[in-house]
Amino acid sequence: MTLKVLALGGDGIGPEVVDAAARSIDFKFDLSKDLLVGATGGPAWDPIVIDGGPEEQDALLKLRHELDVFACVRHE
């Protein structure tokens, strides 16, 4: 079985870091890459309220929901 992995560079992690991480994985996988725009906002946008549940209010949760995935591996 080959796992499908989507690597999203951006949000503080550049394409060079994603490439290095992909080379260090020790199992067979099908890698797709794309860019993820980093967080934006500030005090001027704090009053904005987005309707819906958590997956509609949080971009990362919405992305996980739309892709039907359950995990997000991030650096510490």
C-alpha positions, 0 to 999 in steps of 0.5 A, a space after each residue: 500500500 502506498 500512502 498519499 501525502 499532501 505537503 503544504 509549504 508556507 505558513 513559516 515552512 518553505 518549499 526547501 523544508 518540505 523537500 528535506 522532510 520528504 527525503 527523510 521519510 522512510 516509507 513509500 509514499 505518493 507526494 503531492 505539493 502545494 503552497 499554503 498561505 500563512 495566517 493573516 489578520 490583526 486587531 482591525 479584523 477581530 470583530 469579524 464573526 464567521 457563521 458555522 461550526 469550528 470547521 467553517 471558522 478555522 481555515 486549517 480545520 476546514 482544509 482537513 474537513 474538505 480533504 477528509 483527513 484527520 492529522 496535520 504534522 507540524 514542526 515544533 
